[in-house]
Amino acid sequence: MDFSFSEEQQLTRQMVREFAESEIAPRSAHLDETQEFPFDIFSKLAALGLTGVTFPAEYGGSGMSMVDYTIVLEEIARVDPGICLSVAAHNGLPCNHIYLEGSEAQKRKYLVPLAKGEKLGTWSLTEPTAGSDAGGTRTRAERDGDSFLLNGSKTFATHGSVADIAVIFAVTDPAAGKHGGISAFILEKGMPGFRPGKRENKMGCRASDTAELVMENCRVHESQLLGREGAGFRGALRVLDSGRIGIASMAVGTAQGAFEAALQYSKQRRQFDKPISEFQAIQWMLADCATEIQAARLLTLRAAALKDAGAEINLAASMAKLYASEVAMRVTDKAIQIHGGYGYVKEYSVEKFHRDAKITTIGEGTSEIQRLVIARRILESA
């Protein structure tokens, strides 16, 4: 496939890069320290059309392609992976799930304000006892006339304490098996019995809010059911396939940002009367980083192009997410090594890139889950 970018895509990259460098970079360290959620930055991203990147204009979106979306996420992550995580989670999870599975009325009521950035979304499948094994879901939704009563809790919900609209999963039919009885629901901030719980104090991506969601006899009308009853897990898998392309894009941008910082430092730092970039040991690290980033980028773009073409993306998305996330960890580690002792202090950005990169190997399916998905698909095809 030819991944040469159109003039419009190059302009998109330039626009997002300029925004990230002027609006996000000056506040990145402060947001990392304080864990404040930057509502004002989110509003500015909305004004640029970046809170509903791939959704049609009729639903408040920008109508861009999945390849465009990878460009957007990479450029934001290059400056601050935490802000990128929020953009990816908002676009790729609640917005995308409502777009894929929602009724026309639900799209009008919820997707439009989400895509316009008027509302902030969260999406949560994970529970204290149900991570990679979503079949361990314990949150229950018991039918009561034309409503459901929800009881349980979710954890690690991006935007959990700040979101206006939530997509959550609950068991509606315990007898239907580990996955067949799970349904998805749309909840709104302020509903009786629905509230945020503990806000997590995280290792990285600290500008992106992460918290518990708690349901205590939360009454939800059946019109809030997202998709068919019992089909929530299948819908989640569709959402996660696309979401993994987003996380891969974030990983590529994170690696790129750390690489650029290391490259610049290597040309400025002098030892033994010459820049350390003239030492073969440093050159080989830079060469390895540049090669792996490009390989990860191409895998990610391939998955995005397949998505745009309407093709099956399960295997391609898992490969991109697995490889790009592990490249991000290797590159950020080498970036610290090139900085030496300075790489270990917060005055330099590479230690933050390393902390931020780790979540890409965990969120939306761990590296181990990706390997299971990839192995299953290649064995099936054989």
Contacts in CASP RR format, 6 or more apart in sequence:
PFRMAT RR
TARGET T0000
AUTHOR 0000-0000-0000
METHOD contacts of the structure
MODEL  1
MDFSFSEEQQLTRQMVREFAESEIAPRSAHLDETQEFPFDIFSKLAALGL
TGVTFPAEYGGSGMSMVDYTIVLEEIARVDPGICLSVAAHNGLPCNHIYL
EGSEAQKRKYLVPLAKGEKLGTWSLTEPTAGSDAGGTRTRAERDGDSFLL
NGSKTFATHGSVADIAVIFAVTDPAAGKHGGISAFILEKGMPGFRPGKRE
NKMGCRASDTAELVMENCRVHESQLLGREGAGFRGALRVLDSGRIGIASM
AVGTAQGAFEAALQYSKQRRQFDKPISEFQAIQWMLADCATEIQAARLLT
LRAAALKDAGAEINLAASMAKLYASEVAMRVTDKAIQIHGGYGYVKEYSV
EKFHRDAKITTIGEGTSEIQRLVIARRILESA
1 301 0 8 1.000
1 302 0 8 1.000
1 305 0 8 1.000
3 67 0 8 1.000
3 298 0 8 1.000
3 301 0 8 1.000
3 302 0 8 1.000
3 305 0 8 1.000
5 13 0 8 1.000
5 71 0 8 1.000
9 67 0 8 1.000
9 68 0 8 1.000
9 71 0 8 1.000
12 64 0 8 1.000
12 68 0 8 1.000
12 71 0 8 1.000
12 72 0 8 1.000
13 71 0 8 1.000
13 75 0 8 1.000
15 48 0 8 1.000
16 48 0 8 1.000
16 50 0 8 1.000
16 71 0 8 1.000
16 72 0 8 1.000
16 75 0 8 1.000
16 76 0 8 1.000
17 75 0 8 1.000
17 78 0 8 1.000
19 44 0 8 1.000
19 45 0 8 1.000
19 48 0 8 1.000
20 75 0 8 1.000
20 76 0 8 1.000
20 78 0 8 1.000
20 79 0 8 1.000
20 80 0 8 1.000
20 83 0 8 1.000
21 79 0 8 1.000
23 41 0 8 1.000
23 44 0 8 1.000
24 41 0 8 1.000
24 76 0 8 1.000
24 79 0 8 1.000
24 80 0 8 1.000
24 83 0 8 1.000
25 79 0 8 1.000
25 80 0 8 1.000
27 38 0 8 1.000
27 41 0 8 1.000
28 79 0 8 1.000
28 80 0 8 1.000
28 83 0 8 1.000
28 207 0 8 1.000
28 349 0 8 1.000
28 352 0 8 1.000
29 346 0 8 1.000
29 352 0 8 1.000
30 36 0 8 1.000
31 38 0 8 1.000
31 80 0 8 1.000
31 83 0 8 1.000
31 206 0 8 1.000
31 207 0 8 1.000
32 204 0 8 1.000
32 206 0 8 1.000
32 207 0 8 1.000
32 352 0 8 1.000
33 206 0 8 1.000
35 201 0 8 1.000
35 202 0 8 1.000
35 206 0 8 1.000
35 207 0 8 1.000
35 209 0 8 1.000
36 207 0 8 1.000
37 86 0 8 1.000
37 159 0 8 1.000
37 162 0 8 1.000
37 207 0 8 1.000
37 208 0 8 1.000
37 209 0 8 1.000
38 83 0 8 1.000
38 207 0 8 1.000
39 162 0 8 1.000
41 83 0 8 1.000
42 51 0 8 1.000
42 86 0 8 1.000
42 117 0 8 1.000
42 120 0 8 1.000
43 117 0 8 1.000
45 51 0 8 1.000
45 87 0 8 1.000
45 117 0 8 1.000
46 116 0 8 1.000
46 117 0 8 1.000
46 118 0 8 1.000
49 61 0 8 1.000
49 62 0 8 1.000
50 62 0 8 1.000
50 72 0 8 1.000
50 87 0 8 1.000
51 87 0 8 1.000
51 90 0 8 1.000
51 91 0 8 1.000
51 95 0 8 1.000
51 114 0 8 1.000
51 115 0 8 1.000
51 116 0 8 1.000
51 117 0 8 1.000
52 60 0 8 1.000
52 61 0 8 1.000
52 62 0 8 1.000
52 90 0 8 1.000
52 91 0 8 1.000
52 95 0 8 1.000
52 114 0 8 1.000
52 115 0 8 1.000
52 116 0 8 1.000
52 117 0 8 1.000
53 61 0 8 1.000
53 62 0 8 1.000
53 63 0 8 1.000
53 64 0 8 1.000
53 68 0 8 1.000
53 69 0 8 1.000
53 72 0 8 1.000
53 91 0 8 1.000
54 61 0 8 1.000
54 62 0 8 1.000
54 63 0 8 1.000
54 64 0 8 1.000
54 65 0 8 1.000
54 66 0 8 1.000
54 68 0 8 1.000
54 69 0 8 1.000
54 91 0 8 1.000
54 96 0 8 1.000
55 61 0 8 1.000
55 62 0 8 1.000
55 63 0 8 1.000
55 95 0 8 1.000
55 99 0 8 1.000
55 111 0 8 1.000
55 115 0 8 1.000
56 63 0 8 1.000
57 63 0 8 1.000
59 99 0 8 1.000
59 107 0 8 1.000
59 108 0 8 1.000
59 111 0 8 1.000
59 112 0 8 1.000
59 115 0 8 1.000
60 111 0 8 1.000
60 112 0 8 1.000
60 115 0 8 1.000
60 116 0 8 1.000
61 115 0 8 1.000
61 116 0 8 1.000
64 72 0 8 1.000
65 304 0 8 1.000
65 308 0 8 1.000
66 242 0 8 1.000
66 245 0 8 1.000
66 304 0 8 1.000
66 305 0 8 1.000
66 307 0 8 1.000
66 308 0 8 1.000
67 301 0 8 1.000
67 304 0 8 1.000
67 305 0 8 1.000
67 308 0 8 1.000
69 91 0 8 1.000
69 245 0 8 1.000
69 246 0 8 1.000
69 249 0 8 1.000
69 304 0 8 1.000
70 245 0 8 1.000
70 246 0 8 1.000
70 248 0 8 1.000
70 249 0 8 1.000
70 252 0 8 1.000
70 300 0 8 1.000
70 301 0 8 1.000
70 304 0 8 1.000
72 87 0 8 1.000
73 84 0 8 1.000
73 87 0 8 1.000
73 88 0 8 1.000
73 246 0 8 1.000
73 249 0 8 1.000
73 250 0 8 1.000
73 253 0 8 1.000
74 249 0 8 1.000
74 250 0 8 1.000
74 252 0 8 1.000
74 253 0 8 1.000
74 256 0 8 1.000
74 297 0 8 1.000
75 253 0 8 1.000
76 83 0 8 1.000
76 84 0 8 1.000
76 87 0 8 1.000
77 84 0 8 1.000
77 249 0 8 1.000
77 250 0 8 1.000
77 251 0 8 1.000
77 252 0 8 1.000
77 253 0 8 1.000
77 254 0 8 1.000
77 256 0 8 1.000
77 257 0 8 1.000
78 253 0 8 1.000
78 254 0 8 1.000
78 256 0 8 1.000
78 257 0 8 1.000
78 260 0 8 1.000
79 257 0 8 1.000
80 207 0 8 1.000
80 356 0 8 1.000
81 205 0 8 1.000
81 250 0 8 1.000
81 253 0 8 1.000
81 254 0 8 1.000
81 353 0 8 1.000
81 356 0 8 1.000
81 357 0 8 1.000
82 204 0 8 1.000
82 205 0 8 1.000
82 206 0 8 1.000
82 207 0 8 1.000
82 208 0 8 1.000
82 356 0 8 1.000
83 207 0 8 1.000
83 208 0 8 1.000
84 250 0 8 1.000
84 253 0 8 1.000
84 254 0 8 1.000
85 158 0 8 1.000
85 205 0 8 1.000
85 208 0 8 1.000
85 250 0 8 1.000
85 359 0 8 1.000
86 158 0 8 1.000
86 159 0 8 1.000
86 207 0 8 1.000
86 208 0 8 1.000
86 209 0 8 1.000
88 243 0 8 1.000
88 246 0 8 1.000
88 247 0 8 1.000
88 249 0 8 1.000
88 250 0 8 1.000
89 122 0 8 1.000
89 123 0 8 1.000
89 158 0 8 1.000
89 159 0 8 1.000
89 208 0 8 1.000
90 114 0 8 1.000
90 120 0 8 1.000
90 121 0 8 1.000
90 158 0 8 1.000
90 159 0 8 1.000
92 239 0 8 1.000
92 242 0 8 1.000
92 243 0 8 1.000
92 246 0 8 1.000
93 121 0 8 1.000
93 122 0 8 1.000
93 123 0 8 1.000
93 158 0 8 1.000
93 167 0 8 1.000
93 239 0 8 1.000
93 243 0 8 1.000
94 114 0 8 1.000
94 121 0 8 1.000
94 122 0 8 1.000
94 123 0 8 1.000
94 163 0 8 1.000
94 165 0 8 1.000
94 166 0 8 1.000
94 167 0 8 1.000
95 111 0 8 1.000
95 114 0 8 1.000
95 115 0 8 1.000
95 121 0 8 1.000
96 239 0 8 1.000
96 242 0 8 1.000
96 243 0 8 1.000
97 123 0 8 1.000
97 167 0 8 1.000
97 184 0 8 1.000
97 226 0 8 1.000
97 235 0 8 1.000
97 236 0 8 1.000
97 239 0 8 1.000
98 106 0 8 1.000
98 107 0 8 1.000
98 110 0 8 1.000
98 111 0 8 1.000
98 114 0 8 1.000
98 167 0 8 1.000
98 186 0 8 1.000
98 226 0 8 1.000
99 107 0 8 1.000
99 111 0 8 1.000
100 235 0 8 1.000
100 238 0 8 1.000
100 239 0 8 1.000
101 184 0 8 1.000
101 226 0 8 1.000
101 227 0 8 1.000
101 231 0 8 1.000
101 232 0 8 1.000
101 235 0 8 1.000
101 238 0 8 1.000
102 111 0 8 1.000
102 226 0 8 1.000
102 227 0 8 1.000
103 227 0 8 1.000
105 223 0 8 1.000
106 186 0 8 1.000
106 226 0 8 1.000
110 119 0 8 1.000
110 165 0 8 1.000
110 186 0 8 1.000
113 119 0 8 1.000
113 164 0 8 1.000
113 165 0 8 1.000
114 120 0 8 1.000
114 121 0 8 1.000
114 165 0 8 1.000
119 164 0 8 1.000
119 165 0 8 1.000
120 159 0 8 1.000
120 162 0 8 1.000
120 163 0 8 1.000
120 164 0 8 1.000
120 165 0 8 1.000
121 159 0 8 1.000
121 163 0 8 1.000
121 164 0 8 1.000
121 165 0 8 1.000
121 166 0 8 1.000
121 167 0 8 1.000
122 157 0 8 1.000
122 158 0 8 1.000
122 159 0 8 1.000
122 160 0 8 1.000
122 163 0 8 1.000
122 165 0 8 1.000
122 166 0 8 1.000
122 167 0 8 1.000
122 213 0 8 1.000
123 157 0 8 1.000
123 158 0 8 1.000
123 166 0 8 1.000
123 167 0 8 1.000
123 168 0 8 1.000
123 239 0 8 1.000
124 154 0 8 1.000
124 155 0 8 1.000
124 156 0 8 1.000
124 157 0 8 1.000
124 160 0 8 1.000
124 166 0 8 1.000
124 167 0 8 1.000
124 168 0 8 1.000
124 169 0 8 1.000
124 213 0 8 1.000
125 131 0 8 1.000
125 134 0 8 1.000
125 137 0 8 1.000
125 154 0 8 1.000
125 169 0 8 1.000
125 236 0 8 1.000
126 154 0 8 1.000
126 155 0 8 1.000
126 156 0 8 1.000
126 157 0 8 1.000
127 136 0 8 1.000
127 137 0 8 1.000
127 138 0 8 1.000
127 139 0 8 1.000
127 152 0 8 1.000
127 153 0 8 1.000
127 154 0 8 1.000
127 155 0 8 1.000
128 153 0 8 1.000
128 155 0 8 1.000
129 136 0 8 1.000
129 138 0 8 1.000
130 136 0 8 1.000
130 137 0 8 1.000
130 138 0 8 1.000
132 365 0 8 1.000
132 366 0 8 1.000
132 368 0 8 1.000
132 369 0 8 1.000
134 169 0 8 1.000
134 179 0 8 1.000
134 182 0 8 1.000
134 233 0 8 1.000
134 236 0 8 1.000
135 178 0 8 1.000
135 179 0 8 1.000
135 182 0 8 1.000
135 233 0 8 1.000
136 178 0 8 1.000
137 169 0 8 1.000
137 170 0 8 1.000
137 171 0 8 1.000
137 182 0 8 1.000
138 152 0 8 1.000
138 171 0 8 1.000
139 150 0 8 1.000
139 151 0 8 1.000
139 152 0 8 1.000
139 153 0 8 1.000
139 154 0 8 1.000
139 168 0 8 1.000
139 169 0 8 1.000
139 170 0 8 1.000
139 171 0 8 1.000
139 215 0 8 1.000
140 150 0 8 1.000
140 151 0 8 1.000
140 152 0 8 1.000
140 170 0 8 1.000
140 171 0 8 1.000
140 174 0 8 1.000
141 148 0 8 1.000
141 149 0 8 1.000
141 150 0 8 1.000
141 170 0 8 1.000
141 171 0 8 1.000
141 172 0 8 1.000
141 183 0 8 1.000
141 185 0 8 1.000
141 220 0 8 1.000
142 148 0 8 1.000
142 149 0 8 1.000
142 151 0 8 1.000
142 172 0 8 1.000
143 172 0 8 1.000
143 222 0 8 1.000
144 219 0 8 1.000
146 221 0 8 1.000
146 222 0 8 1.000
147 219 0 8 1.000
147 220 0 8 1.000
147 221 0 8 1.000
147 222 0 8 1.000
148 170 0 8 1.000
148 172 0 8 1.000
148 185 0 8 1.000
148 219 0 8 1.000
148 220 0 8 1.000
148 222 0 8 1.000
148 224 0 8 1.000
148 225 0 8 1.000
149 217 0 8 1.000
149 218 0 8 1.000
149 219 0 8 1.000
149 220 0 8 1.000
150 168 0 8 1.000
150 170 0 8 1.000
150 185 0 8 1.000
150 187 0 8 1.000
150 194 0 8 1.000
150 215 0 8 1.000
150 217 0 8 1.000
150 218 0 8 1.000
150 219 0 8 1.000
150 220 0 8 1.000
151 215 0 8 1.000
151 216 0 8 1.000
151 217 0 8 1.000
151 218 0 8 1.000
152 170 0 8 1.000
152 214 0 8 1.000
152 215 0 8 1.000
152 216 0 8 1.000
153 197 0 8 1.000
153 212 0 8 1.000
153 213 0 8 1.000
153 214 0 8 1.000
153 215 0 8 1.000
154 168 0 8 1.000
154 169 0 8 1.000
154 212 0 8 1.000
154 213 0 8 1.000
154 214 0 8 1.000
155 212 0 8 1.000
156 200 0 8 1.000
156 210 0 8 1.000
157 163 0 8 1.000
157 166 0 8 1.000
157 210 0 8 1.000
157 211 0 8 1.000
157 212 0 8 1.000
157 213 0 8 1.000
158 208 0 8 1.000
158 209 0 8 1.000
158 210 0 8 1.000
159 208 0 8 1.000
159 209 0 8 1.000
159 211 0 8 1.000
160 166 0 8 1.000
160 196 0 8 1.000
160 199 0 8 1.000
160 209 0 8 1.000
160 210 0 8 1.000
160 211 0 8 1.000
160 212 0 8 1.000
160 213 0 8 1.000
161 196 0 8 1.000
161 197 0 8 1.000
161 199 0 8 1.000
161 209 0 8 1.000
161 211 0 8 1.000
162 209 0 8 1.000
163 189 0 8 1.000
164 188 0 8 1.000
164 189 0 8 1.000
165 186 0 8 1.000
165 187 0 8 1.000
165 188 0 8 1.000
165 189 0 8 1.000
166 186 0 8 1.000
166 187 0 8 1.000
166 188 0 8 1.000
166 189 0 8 1.000
166 194 0 8 1.000
166 213 0 8 1.000
167 184 0 8 1.000
167 185 0 8 1.000
167 186 0 8 1.000
167 187 0 8 1.000
167 226 0 8 1.000
168 184 0 8 1.000
168 185 0 8 1.000
168 187 0 8 1.000
168 213 0 8 1.000
168 215 0 8 1.000
169 182 0 8 1.000
169 183 0 8 1.000
169 184 0 8 1.000
169 185 0 8 1.000
169 232 0 8 1.000
169 233 0 8 1.000
169 236 0 8 1.000
170 182 0 8 1.000
170 183 0 8 1.000
170 185 0 8 1.000
170 215 0 8 1.000
171 181 0 8 1.000
171 182 0 8 1.000
171 183 0 8 1.000
172 181 0 8 1.000
172 182 0 8 1.000
172 183 0 8 1.000
172 229 0 8 1.000
172 230 0 8 1.000
173 180 0 8 1.000
173 181 0 8 1.000
173 229 0 8 1.000
173 230 0 8 1.000
174 181 0 8 1.000
176 230 0 8 1.000
179 233 0 8 1.000
179 234 0 8 1.000
180 230 0 8 1.000
180 231 0 8 1.000
180 233 0 8 1.000
180 234 0 8 1.000
181 230 0 8 1.000
181 233 0 8 1.000
182 230 0 8 1.000
182 232 0 8 1.000
182 233 0 8 1.000
182 236 0 8 1.000
183 225 0 8 1.000
183 226 0 8 1.000
183 227 0 8 1.000
183 228 0 8 1.000
183 229 0 8 1.000
183 230 0 8 1.000
183 231 0 8 1.000
183 232 0 8 1.000
184 225 0 8 1.000
184 226 0 8 1.000
184 227 0 8 1.000
184 231 0 8 1.000
184 232 0 8 1.000
184 235 0 8 1.000
184 236 0 8 1.000
185 220 0 8 1.000
185 224 0 8 1.000
185 225 0 8 1.000
185 226 0 8 1.000
186 224 0 8 1.000
186 226 0 8 1.000
187 194 0 8 1.000
187 215 0 8 1.000
187 218 0 8 1.000
187 220 0 8 1.000
187 224 0 8 1.000
188 194 0 8 1.000
191 218 0 8 1.000
191 219 0 8 1.000
191 220 0 8 1.000
192 218 0 8 1.000
192 219 0 8 1.000
193 214 0 8 1.000
193 215 0 8 1.000
193 216 0 8 1.000
193 217 0 8 1.000
193 218 0 8 1.000
193 219 0 8 1.000
194 213 0 8 1.000
194 214 0 8 1.000
194 215 0 8 1.000
194 218 0 8 1.000
195 213 0 8 1.000
195 214 0 8 1.000
195 216 0 8 1.000
196 211 0 8 1.000
196 212 0 8 1.000
196 213 0 8 1.000
196 214 0 8 1.000
197 211 0 8 1.000
197 212 0 8 1.000
197 213 0 8 1.000
197 214 0 8 1.000
198 211 0 8 1.000
198 212 0 8 1.000
199 209 0 8 1.000
199 210 0 8 1.000
199 211 0 8 1.000
199 212 0 8 1.000
200 210 0 8 1.000
200 211 0 8 1.000
202 210 0 8 1.000
203 355 0 8 1.000
203 358 0 8 1.000
204 352 0 8 1.000
204 355 0 8 1.000
204 356 0 8 1.000
204 358 0 8 1.000
204 359 0 8 1.000
205 355 0 8 1.000
205 356 0 8 1.000
205 359 0 8 1.000
226 232 0 8 1.000
227 235 0 8 1.000
240 364 0 8 1.000
240 365 0 8 1.000
241 313 0 8 1.000
241 314 0 8 1.000
241 317 0 8 1.000
242 307 0 8 1.000
242 313 0 8 1.000
242 317 0 8 1.000
243 317 0 8 1.000
243 364 0 8 1.000
244 303 0 8 1.000
244 317 0 8 1.000
244 318 0 8 1.000
244 320 0 8 1.000
244 321 0 8 1.000
244 364 0 8 1.000
244 365 0 8 1.000
244 370 0 8 1.000
245 300 0 8 1.000
245 303 0 8 1.000
245 304 0 8 1.000
245 307 0 8 1.000
245 313 0 8 1.000
245 317 0 8 1.000
245 320 0 8 1.000
245 321 0 8 1.000
246 300 0 8 1.000
246 321 0 8 1.000
247 321 0 8 1.000
247 324 0 8 1.000
247 325 0 8 1.000
247 360 0 8 1.000
247 363 0 8 1.000
247 364 0 8 1.000
248 296 0 8 1.000
248 299 0 8 1.000
248 300 0 8 1.000
248 303 0 8 1.000
248 317 0 8 1.000
248 320 0 8 1.000
248 321 0 8 1.000
248 323 0 8 1.000
248 324 0 8 1.000
248 325 0 8 1.000
248 360 0 8 1.000
249 300 0 8 1.000
249 304 0 8 1.000
249 324 0 8 1.000
250 360 0 8 1.000
251 296 0 8 1.000
251 321 0 8 1.000
251 324 0 8 1.000
251 325 0 8 1.000
251 327 0 8 1.000
251 328 0 8 1.000
251 357 0 8 1.000
251 360 0 8 1.000
252 293 0 8 1.000
252 296 0 8 1.000
252 297 0 8 1.000
252 300 0 8 1.000
252 324 0 8 1.000
252 327 0 8 1.000
252 328 0 8 1.000
253 328 0 8 1.000
254 328 0 8 1.000
254 332 0 8 1.000
254 353 0 8 1.000
254 356 0 8 1.000
254 357 0 8 1.000
254 360 0 8 1.000
255 289 0 8 1.000
255 292 0 8 1.000
255 293 0 8 1.000
255 296 0 8 1.000
255 324 0 8 1.000
255 327 0 8 1.000
255 328 0 8 1.000
255 331 0 8 1.000
255 332 0 8 1.000
255 357 0 8 1.000
256 293 0 8 1.000
257 349 0 8 1.000
257 353 0 8 1.000
258 328 0 8 1.000
258 331 0 8 1.000
258 332 0 8 1.000
258 335 0 8 1.000
258 349 0 8 1.000
258 350 0 8 1.000
258 353 0 8 1.000
258 354 0 8 1.000
258 357 0 8 1.000
259 286 0 8 1.000
259 289 0 8 1.000
259 290 0 8 1.000
259 293 0 8 1.000
259 331 0 8 1.000
259 335 0 8 1.000
261 335 0 8 1.000
261 339 0 8 1.000
261 348 0 8 1.000
261 349 0 8 1.000
261 350 0 8 1.000
261 353 0 8 1.000
262 285 0 8 1.000
262 286 0 8 1.000
262 289 0 8 1.000
262 334 0 8 1.000
262 335 0 8 1.000
262 338 0 8 1.000
262 339 0 8 1.000
262 350 0 8 1.000
263 277 0 8 1.000
263 286 0 8 1.000
265 338 0 8 1.000
265 339 0 8 1.000
265 342 0 8 1.000
265 348 0 8 1.000
266 275 0 8 1.000
266 276 0 8 1.000
266 277 0 8 1.000
266 282 0 8 1.000
266 286 0 8 1.000
266 338 0 8 1.000
267 275 0 8 1.000
267 277 0 8 1.000
268 275 0 8 1.000
269 275 0 8 1.000
269 276 0 8 1.000
269 339 0 8 1.000
270 276 0 8 1.000
271 279 0 8 1.000
276 282 0 8 1.000
276 338 0 8 1.000
277 283 0 8 1.000
277 286 0 8 1.000
282 338 0 8 1.000
285 334 0 8 1.000
285 337 0 8 1.000
285 338 0 8 1.000
286 338 0 8 1.000
288 334 0 8 1.000
289 330 0 8 1.000
289 331 0 8 1.000
289 334 0 8 1.000
289 335 0 8 1.000
292 327 0 8 1.000
292 330 0 8 1.000
292 331 0 8 1.000
293 327 0 8 1.000
293 331 0 8 1.000
295 323 0 8 1.000
295 327 0 8 1.000
296 320 0 8 1.000
296 323 0 8 1.000
296 324 0 8 1.000
296 327 0 8 1.000
296 328 0 8 1.000
297 324 0 8 1.000
299 316 0 8 1.000
299 319 0 8 1.000
299 320 0 8 1.000
299 323 0 8 1.000
299 324 0 8 1.000
300 320 0 8 1.000
300 324 0 8 1.000
302 316 0 8 1.000
302 320 0 8 1.000
303 313 0 8 1.000
303 316 0 8 1.000
303 317 0 8 1.000
303 319 0 8 1.000
303 320 0 8 1.000
306 312 0 8 1.000
306 313 0 8 1.000
306 316 0 8 1.000
307 313 0 8 1.000
307 317 0 8 1.000
314 373 0 8 1.000
314 377 0 8 1.000
315 373 0 8 1.000
315 374 0 8 1.000
315 377 0 8 1.000
315 378 0 8 1.000
318 370 0 8 1.000
318 373 0 8 1.000
318 374 0 8 1.000
318 377 0 8 1.000
319 370 0 8 1.000
319 374 0 8 1.000
321 360 0 8 1.000
321 364 0 8 1.000
321 365 0 8 1.000
321 370 0 8 1.000
322 367 0 8 1.000
322 370 0 8 1.000
322 371 0 8 1.000
322 374 0 8 1.000
324 360 0 8 1.000
325 357 0 8 1.000
325 360 0 8 1.000
325 361 0 8 1.000
325 367 0 8 1.000
326 361 0 8 1.000
326 367 0 8 1.000
328 357 0 8 1.000
328 360 0 8 1.000
328 361 0 8 1.000
329 354 0 8 1.000
329 357 0 8 1.000
329 358 0 8 1.000
329 360 0 8 1.000
329 361 0 8 1.000
331 357 0 8 1.000
332 350 0 8 1.000
332 353 0 8 1.000
332 354 0 8 1.000
332 357 0 8 1.000
333 354 0 8 1.000
335 343 0 8 1.000
335 350 0 8 1.000
335 353 0 8 1.000
335 354 0 8 1.000
336 343 0 8 1.000
336 344 0 8 1.000
336 350 0 8 1.000
336 351 0 8 1.000
336 354 0 8 1.000
339 348 0 8 1.000
339 350 0 8 1.000
342 348 0 8 1.000
343 350 0 8 1.000
343 351 0 8 1.000
344 351 0 8 1.000
345 351 0 8 1.000
346 352 0 8 1.000
361 367 0 8 1.000
END
